[in-house]
């Protein structure tokens, strides 16, 4: 049972991140790993910087509303 669920989850994960679906021809996910020229691509971990900023803005808002 667990093996079938893991297989189905792996199939869904493979379909969701399919290069054929998301990227144009001759481009792969590995192309996004390198920094390229002087411009780097955003990474998923960059979204984590939003949470402390949002907490800071929220706390400043609470401070000034009182």
PDB file of N, CA, C, O and CB in Angstrom:
ATOM      1  N   UNK A   1       0.826  -1.196   0.000  1.00  0.00           N
ATOM      2  CA  UNK A   1       0.000   0.000   0.000  1.00  0.00           C
ATOM      3  C   UNK A   1       0.866   1.255   0.000  1.00  0.00           C
ATOM      4  O   UNK A   1       0.645   2.166  -0.798  1.00  0.00           O
ATOM      5  CB  UNK A   1      -0.937   0.001   1.207  1.00  0.00           C
ATOM      6  N   UNK A   2       1.861   1.302   0.905  1.00  0.00           N
ATOM      7  CA  UNK A   2       2.733   2.466   0.982  1.00  0.00           C
ATOM      8  C   UNK A   2       3.579   2.594  -0.269  1.00  0.00           C
ATOM      9  O   UNK A   2       3.893   3.704  -0.699  1.00  0.00           O
ATOM     10  CB  UNK A   2       3.625   2.385   2.210  1.00  0.00           C
ATOM     11  N   UNK A   3       3.954   1.457  -0.860  1.00  0.00           N
ATOM     12  CA  UNK A   3       4.766   1.492  -2.077  1.00  0.00           C
ATOM     13  C   UNK A   3       3.960   2.051  -3.243  1.00  0.00           C
ATOM     14  O   UNK A   3       4.493   2.797  -4.064  1.00  0.00           O
ATOM     15  CB  UNK A   3       5.291   0.086  -2.419  1.00  0.00           C
ATOM     16  N   UNK A   4       2.697   1.701  -3.320  1.00  0.00           N
ATOM     17  CA  UNK A   4       1.842   2.214  -4.389  1.00  0.00           C
ATOM     18  C   UNK A   4       1.615   3.716  -4.227  1.00  0.00           C
ATOM     19  O   UNK A   4       1.604   4.462  -5.206  1.00  0.00           O
ATOM     20  CB  UNK A   4       0.496   1.470  -4.405  1.00  0.00           C
ATOM     21  N   UNK A   5       1.434   4.145  -2.987  1.00  0.00           N
ATOM     22  CA  UNK A   5       1.238   5.571  -2.740  1.00  0.00           C
ATOM     23  C   UNK A   5       2.512   6.351  -3.061  1.00  0.00           C
ATOM     24  O   UNK A   5       2.446   7.443  -3.626  1.00  0.00           O
ATOM     25  CB  UNK A   5       0.817   5.814  -1.279  1.00  0.00           C
ATOM     26  N   UNK A   6       3.662   5.799  -2.707  1.00  0.00           N
ATOM     27  CA  UNK A   6       4.937   6.455  -3.011  1.00  0.00           C
ATOM     28  C   UNK A   6       5.166   6.503  -4.515  1.00  0.00           C
ATOM     29  O   UNK A   6       5.682   7.491  -5.038  1.00  0.00           O
ATOM     30  CB  UNK A   6       6.105   5.724  -2.318  1.00  0.00           C
ATOM     31  N   UNK A   7       4.781   5.436  -5.210  1.00  0.00           N
ATOM     32  CA  UNK A   7       4.913   5.423  -6.667  1.00  0.00           C
ATOM     33  C   UNK A   7       4.013   6.448  -7.327  1.00  0.00           C
ATOM     34  O   UNK A   7       4.421   7.119  -8.276  1.00  0.00           O
ATOM     35  CB  UNK A   7       4.599   4.048  -7.210  1.00  0.00           C
ATOM     36  N   UNK A   8       2.785   6.573  -6.828  1.00  0.00           N
ATOM     37  CA  UNK A   8       1.850   7.557  -7.371  1.00  0.00           C
ATOM     38  C   UNK A   8       2.326   8.973  -7.075  1.00  0.00           C
ATOM     39  O   UNK A   8       2.199   9.860  -7.918  1.00  0.00           O
ATOM     40  CB  UNK A   8       0.443   7.339  -6.796  1.00  0.00           C
ATOM     41  N   UNK A   9       2.871   9.187  -5.886  1.00  0.00           N
ATOM     42  CA  UNK A   9       3.392  10.500  -5.534  1.00  0.00           C
ATOM     43  C   UNK A   9       4.607  10.857  -6.394  1.00  0.00           C
ATOM     44  O   UNK A   9       4.757  12.002  -6.820  1.00  0.00           O
ATOM     45  CB  UNK A   9       3.762  10.544  -4.049  1.00  0.00           C
ATOM     46  N   UNK A  10       5.468   9.876  -6.646  1.00  0.00           N
ATOM     47  CA  UNK A  10       6.619  10.101  -7.516  1.00  0.00           C
ATOM     48  C   UNK A  10       6.190  10.408  -8.939  1.00  0.00           C
ATOM     49  O   UNK A  10       6.796  11.252  -9.599  1.00  0.00           O
ATOM     50  CB  UNK A  10       7.536   8.891  -7.502  1.00  0.00           C
ATOM     51  N   UNK A  11       5.157   9.735  -9.420  1.00  0.00           N
ATOM     52  CA  UNK A  11       4.639   9.994 -10.757  1.00  0.00           C
ATOM     53  C   UNK A  11       4.043  11.404 -10.843  1.00  0.00           C
ATOM     54  O   UNK A  11       4.266  12.115 -11.823  1.00  0.00           O
ATOM     55  CB  UNK A  11       3.580   8.941 -11.134  1.00  0.00           C
ATOM     56  N   UNK A  12       3.298  11.799  -9.832  1.00  0.00           N
ATOM     57  CA  UNK A  12       2.725  13.140  -9.789  1.00  0.00           C
ATOM     58  C   UNK A  12       3.820  14.204  -9.712  1.00  0.00           C
ATOM     59  O   UNK A  12       3.742  15.228 -10.390  1.00  0.00           O
ATOM     60  CB  UNK A  12       1.774  13.272  -8.595  1.00  0.00           C
ATOM     61  N   UNK A  13       4.834  13.961  -8.889  1.00  0.00           N
ATOM     62  CA  UNK A  13       5.946  14.903  -8.744  1.00  0.00           C
ATOM     63  C   UNK A  13       6.710  15.031 -10.064  1.00  0.00           C
ATOM     64  O   UNK A  13       7.095  16.134 -10.453  1.00  0.00           O
ATOM     65  CB  UNK A  13       6.900  14.448  -7.612  1.00  0.00           C
ATOM     66  N   UNK A  14       6.927  13.921 -10.743  1.00  0.00           N
ATOM     67  CA  UNK A  14       7.609  13.953 -12.037  1.00  0.00           C
ATOM     68  C   UNK A  14       6.805  14.706 -13.083  1.00  0.00           C
ATOM     69  O   UNK A  14       7.378  15.420 -13.906  1.00  0.00           O
ATOM     70  CB  UNK A  14       7.882  12.542 -12.520  1.00  0.00           C
ATOM     71  N   UNK A  15       5.498  14.559 -13.062  1.00  0.00           N
ATOM     72  CA  UNK A  15       4.653  15.275 -14.016  1.00  0.00           C
ATOM     73  C   UNK A  15       4.610  16.757 -13.704  1.00  0.00           C
ATOM     74  O   UNK A  15       4.627  17.589 -14.610  1.00  0.00           O
ATOM     75  CB  UNK A  15       3.243  14.703 -14.016  1.00  0.00           C
ATOM     76  N   UNK A  16       4.553  17.093 -12.404  1.00  0.00           N
ATOM     77  CA  UNK A  16       4.442  18.484 -12.001  1.00  0.00           C
ATOM     78  C   UNK A  16       5.676  19.290 -12.389  1.00  0.00           C
ATOM     79  O   UNK A  16       5.551  20.448 -12.787  1.00  0.00           O
ATOM     80  CB  UNK A  16       4.216  18.574 -10.510  1.00  0.00           C
ATOM     81  N   UNK A  17       6.865  18.700 -12.282  1.00  0.00           N
ATOM     82  CA  UNK A  17       8.104  19.409 -12.587  1.00  0.00           C
ATOM     83  C   UNK A  17       8.691  18.984 -13.917  1.00  0.00           C
ATOM     84  O   UNK A  17       9.906  19.035 -14.108  1.00  0.00           O
ATOM     85  CB  UNK A  17       9.115  19.185 -11.490  1.00  0.00           C
ATOM     86  N   UNK A  18       7.848  18.571 -14.826  1.00  0.00           N
ATOM     87  CA  UNK A  18       8.302  18.134 -16.148  1.00  0.00           C
ATOM     88  C   UNK A  18       8.891  19.308 -16.928  1.00  0.00           C
ATOM     89  O   UNK A  18       8.275  20.368 -17.040  1.00  0.00           O
ATOM     90  CB  UNK A  18       7.136  17.499 -16.937  1.00  0.00           C
ATOM     91  N   UNK A  19      10.100  19.100 -17.468  1.00  0.00           N
ATOM     92  CA  UNK A  19      10.739  20.145 -18.271  1.00  0.00           C
ATOM     93  C   UNK A  19       9.934  20.433 -19.532  1.00  0.00           C
ATOM     94  O   UNK A  19       9.898  21.570 -20.003  1.00  0.00           O
ATOM     95  CB  UNK A  19      12.171  19.737 -18.643  1.00  0.00           C
ATOM     96  N   UNK A  20       9.297  19.420 -20.072  1.00  0.00           N
ATOM     97  CA  UNK A  20       8.515  19.593 -21.292  1.00  0.00           C
ATOM     98  C   UNK A  20       7.320  20.510 -21.081  1.00  0.00           C
ATOM     99  O   UNK A  20       6.900  21.215 -21.998  1.00  0.00           O
ATOM    100  CB  UNK A  20       8.044  18.249 -21.803  1.00  0.00           C
ATOM    101  N   UNK A  21       6.773  20.497 -19.868  1.00  0.00           N
ATOM    102  CA  UNK A  21       5.592  21.297 -19.571  1.00  0.00           C
ATOM    103  C   UNK A  21       5.957  22.747 -19.275  1.00  0.00           C
ATOM    104  O   UNK A  21       5.292  23.658 -19.769  1.00  0.00           O
ATOM    105  CB  UNK A  21       4.836  20.701 -18.394  1.00  0.00           C
ATOM    106  N   UNK A  22       6.999  22.981 -18.482  1.00  0.00           N
ATOM    107  CA  UNK A  22       7.310  24.313 -17.973  1.00  0.00           C
ATOM    108  C   UNK A  22       8.305  25.100 -18.809  1.00  0.00           C
ATOM    109  O   UNK A  22       8.249  26.330 -18.831  1.00  0.00           O
ATOM    110  CB  UNK A  22       7.831  24.197 -16.602  1.00  0.00           C
ATOM    111  N   UNK A  23       9.213  24.423 -19.495  1.00  0.00           N
ATOM    112  CA  UNK A  23      10.332  25.108 -20.131  1.00  0.00           C
ATOM    113  C   UNK A  23      10.273  24.975 -21.646  1.00  0.00           C
ATOM    114  O   UNK A  23       9.731  23.998 -22.163  1.00  0.00           O
ATOM    115  CB  UNK A  23      11.654  24.559 -19.609  1.00  0.00           C
ATOM    116  N   UNK A  24      10.826  25.947 -22.358  1.00  0.00           N
ATOM    117  CA  UNK A  24      10.887  25.830 -23.826  1.00  0.00           C
ATOM    118  C   UNK A  24      11.904  24.761 -24.234  1.00  0.00           C
ATOM    119  O   UNK A  24      12.648  24.238 -23.405  1.00  0.00           O
ATOM    120  CB  UNK A  24      11.258  27.195 -24.469  1.00  0.00           C
ATOM    121  N   UNK A  25      11.914  24.456 -25.522  1.00  0.00           N
ATOM    122  CA  UNK A  25      12.850  23.451 -26.025  1.00  0.00           C
ATOM    123  C   UNK A  25      14.283  23.909 -25.786  1.00  0.00           C
ATOM    124  O   UNK A  25      14.565  25.106 -25.732  1.00  0.00           O
ATOM    125  CB  UNK A  25      12.612  23.182 -27.529  1.00  0.00           C
ATOM    126  N   UNK A  26      15.167  22.957 -25.648  1.00  0.00           N
ATOM    127  CA  UNK A  26      16.607  23.180 -25.449  1.00  0.00           C
ATOM    128  C   UNK A  26      16.937  23.886 -24.138  1.00  0.00           C
ATOM    129  O   UNK A  26      18.029  24.438 -24.002  1.00  0.00           O
ATOM    130  CB  UNK A  26      17.157  23.987 -26.595  1.00  0.00           C
ATOM    131  N   UNK A  27      16.030  23.882 -23.179  1.00  0.00           N
ATOM    132  CA  UNK A  27      16.278  24.435 -21.853  1.00  0.00           C
ATOM    133  C   UNK A  27      15.923  23.364 -20.839  1.00  0.00           C
ATOM    134  O   UNK A  27      14.899  22.692 -20.972  1.00  0.00           O
ATOM    135  CB  UNK A  27      15.457  25.749 -21.607  1.00  0.00           C
ATOM    136  N   UNK A  28      16.760  23.203 -19.831  1.00  0.00           N
ATOM    137  CA  UNK A  28      16.483  22.220 -18.781  1.00  0.00           C
ATOM    138  C   UNK A  28      16.600  22.896 -17.423  1.00  0.00           C
ATOM    139  O   UNK A  28      17.044  24.039 -17.321  1.00  0.00           O
ATOM    140  CB  UNK A  28      17.452  21.006 -18.877  1.00  0.00           C
ATOM    141  N   UNK A  29      16.198  22.178 -16.384  1.00  0.00           N
ATOM    142  CA  UNK A  29      16.298  22.726 -15.032  1.00  0.00           C
ATOM    143  C   UNK A  29      17.754  22.945 -14.655  1.00  0.00           C
ATOM    144  O   UNK A  29      18.056  23.835 -13.860  1.00  0.00           O
ATOM    145  CB  UNK A  29      15.619  21.794 -14.015  1.00  0.00           C
ATOM    146  N   UNK A  30      18.656  22.153 -15.210  1.00  0.00           N
ATOM    147  CA  UNK A  30      20.083  22.307 -14.902  1.00  0.00           C
ATOM    148  C   UNK A  30      20.619  23.648 -15.400  1.00  0.00           C
ATOM    149  O   UNK A  30      21.597  24.160 -14.855  1.00  0.00           O
ATOM    150  CB  UNK A  30      20.889  21.159 -15.526  1.00  0.00           C
ATOM    151  N   UNK A  31      19.998  24.217 -16.416  1.00  0.00           N
ATOM    152  CA  UNK A  31      20.433  25.521 -16.913  1.00  0.00           C
ATOM    153  C   UNK A  31      20.212  26.626 -15.881  1.00  0.00           C
ATOM    154  O   UNK A  31      20.905  27.643 -15.902  1.00  0.00           O
ATOM    155  CB  UNK A  31      19.695  25.861 -18.202  1.00  0.00           C
ATOM    156  N   UNK A  32      19.261  26.434 -14.992  1.00  0.00           N
ATOM    157  CA  UNK A  32      18.965  27.435 -13.980  1.00  0.00           C
ATOM    158  C   UNK A  32      19.877  27.323 -12.767  1.00  0.00           C
ATOM    159  O   UNK A  32      19.876  28.214 -11.918  1.00  0.00           O
ATOM    160  CB  UNK A  32      17.529  27.317 -13.548  1.00  0.00           C
ATOM    161  N   UNK A  33      20.647  26.263 -12.666  1.00  0.00           N
ATOM    162  CA  UNK A  33      21.522  26.068 -11.515  1.00  0.00           C
ATOM    163  C   UNK A  33      22.727  26.991 -11.550  1.00  0.00           C
ATOM    164  O   UNK A  33      23.151  27.492 -10.508  1.00  0.00           O
ATOM    165  CB  UNK A  33      21.982  24.633 -11.451  1.00  0.00           C
ATOM    166  N   UNK A  34      23.283  27.224 -12.723  1.00  0.00           N
ATOM    167  CA  UNK A  34      24.460  28.078 -12.826  1.00  0.00           C
ATOM    168  C   UNK A  34      24.084  29.539 -12.697  1.00  0.00           C
ATOM    169  O   UNK A  34      22.932  29.919 -12.907  1.00  0.00           O
ATOM    170  CB  UNK A  34      25.179  27.839 -14.144  1.00  0.00           C
ATOM    171  N   UNK A  35      25.055  30.346 -12.353  1.00  0.00           N
ATOM    172  CA  UNK A  35      24.814  31.769 -12.205  1.00  0.00           C
ATOM    173  C   UNK A  35      24.752  32.484 -13.543  1.00  0.00           C
ATOM    174  O   UNK A  35      24.277  33.618 -13.605  1.00  0.00           O
ATOM    175  CB  UNK A  35      25.883  32.384 -11.349  1.00  0.00           C
ATOM    176  N   UNK A  36      25.215  31.858 -14.612  1.00  0.00           N
ATOM    177  CA  UNK A  36      25.199  32.505 -15.913  1.00  0.00           C
ATOM    178  C   UNK A  36      26.211  33.627 -15.955  1.00  0.00           C
ATOM    179  O   UNK A  36      27.334  33.462 -15.480  1.00  0.00           O
ATOM    180  CB  UNK A  36      23.808  33.033 -16.237  1.00  0.00           C
ATOM    181  N   UNK A  37      25.841  34.753 -16.509  1.00  0.00           N
ATOM    182  CA  UNK A  37      26.741  35.901 -16.507  1.00  0.00           C
ATOM    183  C   UNK A  37      26.693  36.568 -15.133  1.00  0.00           C
ATOM    184  O   UNK A  37      26.773  35.858 -14.131  1.00  0.00           O
ATOM    185  CB  UNK A  37      26.360  36.914 -17.631  1.00  0.00           C
ATOM    186  N   UNK A  38      26.573  37.826 -15.037  1.00  0.00           N
ATOM    187  CA  UNK A  38      26.581  38.502 -13.744  1.00  0.00           C
ATOM    188  C   UNK A  38      25.218  38.511 -13.073  1.00  0.00           C
ATOM    189  O   UNK A  38      25.078  39.062 -11.981  1.00  0.00           O
ATOM    190  CB  UNK A  38      27.065  39.911 -13.910  1.00  0.00           C
ATOM    191  N   UNK A  39      24.232  37.928 -13.683  1.00  0.00           N
ATOM    192  CA  UNK A  39      22.871  37.933 -13.139  1.00  0.00           C
ATOM    193  C   UNK A  39      22.516  36.530 -12.683  1.00  0.00           C
ATOM    194  O   UNK A  39      22.650  35.578 -13.452  1.00  0.00           O
ATOM    195  CB  UNK A  39      21.845  38.445 -14.189  1.00  0.00           C
ATOM    196  N   UNK A  40      22.067  36.388 -11.448  1.00  0.00           N
ATOM    197  CA  UNK A  40      21.668  35.096 -10.918  1.00  0.00           C
ATOM    198  C   UNK A  40      20.159  34.956 -10.921  1.00  0.00           C
ATOM    199  O   UNK A  40      19.432  35.938 -10.771  1.00  0.00           O
ATOM    200  CB  UNK A  40      22.211  34.905  -9.511  1.00  0.00           C
ATOM    201  N   UNK A  41      19.701  33.748 -11.091  1.00  0.00           N
ATOM    202  CA  UNK A  41      18.276  33.474 -11.056  1.00  0.00           C
ATOM    203  C   UNK A  41      17.795  33.377  -9.617  1.00  0.00           C
ATOM    204  O   UNK A  41      18.551  32.935  -8.752  1.00  0.00           O
ATOM    205  CB  UNK A  41      17.954  32.186 -11.817  1.00  0.00           C
ATOM    206  N   UNK A  42      16.566  33.775  -9.338  1.00  0.00           N
ATOM    207  CA  UNK A  42      16.048  33.627  -7.980  1.00  0.00           C
ATOM    208  C   UNK A  42      15.858  32.154  -7.637  1.00  0.00           C
ATOM    209  O   UNK A  42      15.554  31.337  -8.507  1.00  0.00           O
ATOM    210  CB  UNK A  42      14.719  34.387  -7.823  1.00  0.00           C
ATOM    211  N   UNK A  43      16.036  31.835  -6.402  1.00  0.00           N
ATOM    212  CA  UNK A  43      15.872  30.470  -5.909  1.00  0.00           C
ATOM    213  C   UNK A  43      14.660  30.432  -4.979  1.00  0.00           C
ATOM    214  O   UNK A  43      14.175  31.469  -4.526  1.00  0.00           O
ATOM    215  CB  UNK A  43      17.162  29.974  -5.173  1.00  0.00           C
ATOM    216  N   UNK A  44      14.188  29.235  -4.708  1.00  0.00           N
ATOM    217  CA  UNK A  44      13.023  29.089  -3.839  1.00  0.00           C
ATOM    218  C   UNK A  44      13.321  29.566  -2.429  1.00  0.00           C
ATOM    219  O   UNK A  44      12.422  30.059  -1.747  1.00  0.00           O
ATOM    220  CB  UNK A  44      12.563  27.640  -3.809  1.00  0.00           C
ATOM    221  N   UNK A  45      14.558  29.433  -1.976  1.00  0.00           N
ATOM    222  CA  UNK A  45      14.890  29.870  -0.617  1.00  0.00           C
ATOM    223  C   UNK A  45      14.877  31.382  -0.461  1.00  0.00           C
ATOM    224  O   UNK A  45      14.836  31.888   0.660  1.00  0.00           O
ATOM    225  CB  UNK A  45      16.243  29.340  -0.224  1.00  0.00           C
ATOM    226  N   UNK A  46      14.912  32.108  -1.567  1.00  0.00           N
ATOM    227  CA  UNK A  46      14.868  33.564  -1.492  1.00  0.00           C
ATOM    228  C   UNK A  46      13.522  34.059  -0.970  1.00  0.00           C
ATOM    229  O   UNK A  46      13.432  35.174  -0.456  1.00  0.00           O
ATOM    230  CB  UNK A  46      15.150  34.168  -2.862  1.00  0.00           C
ATOM    231  N   UNK A  47      12.493  33.256  -1.094  1.00  0.00           N
ATOM    232  CA  UNK A  47      11.175  33.658  -0.599  1.00  0.00           C
ATOM    233  C   UNK A  47      11.163  33.716   0.932  1.00  0.00           C
ATOM    234  O   UNK A  47      10.302  34.369   1.522  1.00  0.00           O
ATOM    235  CB  UNK A  47      10.091  32.683  -1.104  1.00  0.00           C
ATOM    236  N   UNK A  48      12.115  33.034   1.572  1.00  0.00           N
ATOM    237  CA  UNK A  48      12.161  33.033   3.032  1.00  0.00           C
ATOM    238  C   UNK A  48      12.517  34.403   3.596  1.00  0.00           C
ATOM    239  O   UNK A  48      12.219  34.682   4.758  1.00  0.00           O
ATOM    240  CB  UNK A  48      13.160  32.003   3.519  1.00  0.00           C
ATOM    241  N   UNK A  49      13.140  35.252   2.809  1.00  0.00           N
ATOM    242  CA  UNK A  49      13.470  36.587   3.295  1.00  0.00           C
ATOM    243  C   UNK A  49      12.234  37.466   3.426  1.00  0.00           C
ATOM    244  O   UNK A  49      12.295  38.520   4.060  1.00  0.00           O
ATOM    245  CB  UNK A  49      14.472  37.244   2.371  1.00  0.00           C
ATOM    246  N   UNK A  50      11.141  37.063   2.852  1.00  0.00           N
ATOM    247  CA  UNK A  50       9.907  37.836   2.915  1.00  0.00           C
ATOM    248  C   UNK A  50       9.294  37.789   4.316  1.00  0.00           C
ATOM    249  O   UNK A  50       8.713  38.775   4.768  1.00  0.00           O
ATOM    250  CB  UNK A  50       8.904  37.316   1.883  1.00  0.00           C
ATOM    251  N   UNK A  51       9.417  36.669   4.997  1.00  0.00           N
ATOM    252  CA  UNK A  51       8.758  36.503   6.290  1.00  0.00           C
ATOM    253  C   UNK A  51       9.316  37.443   7.365  1.00  0.00           C
ATOM    254  O   UNK A  51       8.522  38.062   8.073  1.00  0.00           O
ATOM    255  CB  UNK A  51       8.894  35.069   6.750  1.00  0.00           C
ATOM    256  N   UNK A  52      10.629  37.582   7.523  1.00  0.00           N
ATOM    257  CA  UNK A  52      11.108  38.568   8.513  1.00  0.00           C
ATOM    258  C   UNK A  52      10.747  39.999   8.123  1.00  0.00           C
ATOM    259  O   UNK A  52      10.443  40.816   8.992  1.00  0.00           O
ATOM    260  CB  UNK A  52      12.625  38.454   8.678  1.00  0.00           C
ATOM    261  N   UNK A  53      10.775  40.307   6.847  1.00  0.00           N
ATOM    262  CA  UNK A  53      10.391  41.649   6.412  1.00  0.00           C
ATOM    263  C   UNK A  53       8.925  41.925   6.718  1.00  0.00           C
ATOM    264  O   UNK A  53       8.575  43.011   7.180  1.00  0.00           O
ATOM    265  CB  UNK A  53      10.655  41.822   4.913  1.00  0.00           C
ATOM    266  N   UNK A  54       8.083  40.955   6.464  1.00  0.00           N
ATOM    267  CA  UNK A  54       6.657  41.127   6.750  1.00  0.00           C
ATOM    268  C   UNK A  54       6.416  41.285   8.250  1.00  0.00           C
ATOM    269  O   UNK A  54       5.584  42.093   8.664  1.00  0.00           O
ATOM    270  CB  UNK A  54       5.854  39.932   6.209  1.00  0.00           C
ATOM    271  N   UNK A  55       7.138  40.520   9.062  1.00  0.00           N
ATOM    272  CA  UNK A  55       6.991  40.647  10.514  1.00  0.00           C
ATOM    273  C   UNK A  55       7.446  42.028  10.978  1.00  0.00           C
ATOM    274  O   UNK A  55       6.829  42.618  11.864  1.00  0.00           O
ATOM    275  CB  UNK A  55       7.796  39.547  11.239  1.00  0.00           C
ATOM    276  N   UNK A  56       8.518  42.544  10.388  1.00  0.00           N
ATOM    277  CA  UNK A  56       8.997  43.873  10.746  1.00  0.00           C
ATOM    278  C   UNK A  56       8.009  44.959  10.379  1.00  0.00           C
ATOM    279  O   UNK A  56       7.744  45.859  11.176  1.00  0.00           O
ATOM    280  CB  UNK A  56      10.312  44.145  10.079  1.00  0.00           C
ATOM    281  N   UNK A  57       7.464  44.881   9.178  1.00  0.00           N
ATOM    282  CA  UNK A  57       6.482  45.877   8.738  1.00  0.00           C
ATOM    283  C   UNK A  57       5.230  45.797   9.604  1.00  0.00           C
ATOM    284  O   UNK A  57       4.648  46.823   9.956  1.00  0.00           O
ATOM    285  CB  UNK A  57       6.120  45.670   7.248  1.00  0.00           C
ATOM    286  N   UNK A  58       4.817  44.586   9.945  1.00  0.00           N
ATOM    287  CA  UNK A  58       3.635  44.409  10.778  1.00  0.00           C
ATOM    288  C   UNK A  58       3.857  44.987  12.174  1.00  0.00           C
ATOM    289  O   UNK A  58       2.970  45.635  12.730  1.00  0.00           O
ATOM    290  CB  UNK A  58       3.268  42.926  10.873  1.00  0.00           C
ATOM    291  N   UNK A  59       5.045  44.752  12.739  1.00  0.00           N
ATOM    292  CA  UNK A  59       5.299  45.280  14.080  1.00  0.00           C
ATOM    293  C   UNK A  59       5.408  46.805  14.072  1.00  0.00           C
ATOM    294  O   UNK A  59       4.969  47.447  15.026  1.00  0.00           O
ATOM    295  CB  UNK A  59       6.580  44.669  14.654  1.00  0.00           C
ATOM    296  N   UNK A  60       5.968  47.390  13.045  1.00  0.00           N
ATOM    297  CA  UNK A  60       6.018  48.853  12.940  1.00  0.00           C
ATOM    298  C   UNK A  60       4.610  49.412  12.796  1.00  0.00           C
ATOM    299  O   UNK A  60       4.281  50.450  13.370  1.00  0.00           O
ATOM    300  CB  UNK A  60       6.898  49.292  11.741  1.00  0.00           C
ATOM    301  N   UNK A  61       3.793  48.724  12.034  1.00  0.00           N
ATOM    302  CA  UNK A  61       2.402  49.171  11.877  1.00  0.00           C
ATOM    303  C   UNK A  61       1.665  49.149  13.209  1.00  0.00           C
ATOM    304  O   UNK A  61       0.946  50.092  13.540  1.00  0.00           O
ATOM    305  CB  UNK A  61       1.666  48.288  10.858  1.00  0.00           C
ATOM    306  N   UNK A  62       1.842  48.069  13.978  1.00  0.00           N
ATOM    307  CA  UNK A  62       1.195  47.986  15.286  1.00  0.00           C
ATOM    308  C   UNK A  62       1.704  49.071  16.214  1.00  0.00           C
ATOM    309  O   UNK A  62       0.932  49.639  16.985  1.00  0.00           O
ATOM    310  CB  UNK A  62       1.423  46.615  15.912  1.00  0.00           C
ATOM    311  N   UNK A  63       2.975  49.361  16.152  1.00  0.00           N
ATOM    312  CA  UNK A  63       3.566  50.387  17.006  1.00  0.00           C
ATOM    313  C   UNK A  63       2.970  51.765  16.710  1.00  0.00           C
ATOM    314  O   UNK A  63       2.646  52.513  17.632  1.00  0.00           O
ATOM    315  CB  UNK A  63       5.088  50.419  16.821  1.00  0.00           C
ATOM    316  N   UNK A  64       2.829  52.092  15.452  1.00  0.00           N
ATOM    317  CA  UNK A  64       2.328  53.410  15.079  1.00  0.00           C
ATOM    318  C   UNK A  64       0.808  53.528  15.175  1.00  0.00           C
ATOM    319  O   UNK A  64       0.293  54.640  15.294  1.00  0.00           O
ATOM    320  CB  UNK A  64       2.765  53.736  13.683  1.00  0.00           C
ATOM    321  N   UNK A  65       0.095  52.440  15.129  1.00  0.00           N
ATOM    322  CA  UNK A  65      -1.360  52.516  15.258  1.00  0.00           C
ATOM    323  C   UNK A  65      -1.793  52.720  16.698  1.00  0.00           C
ATOM    324  O   UNK A  65      -2.908  53.184  16.941  1.00  0.00           O
ATOM    325  CB  UNK A  65      -2.001  51.261  14.706  1.00  0.00           C
ATOM    326  N   UNK A  66      -0.957  52.392  17.644  1.00  0.00           N
ATOM    327  CA  UNK A  66      -1.333  52.546  19.053  1.00  0.00           C
ATOM    328  C   UNK A  66      -1.044  53.903  19.479  1.00  0.00           C
ATOM    329  O   UNK A  66      -1.285  54.252  20.635  1.00  0.00           O
ATOM    330  CB  UNK A  66      -0.626  51.570  19.947  1.00  0.00           C
TER     331      UNK A  66
END
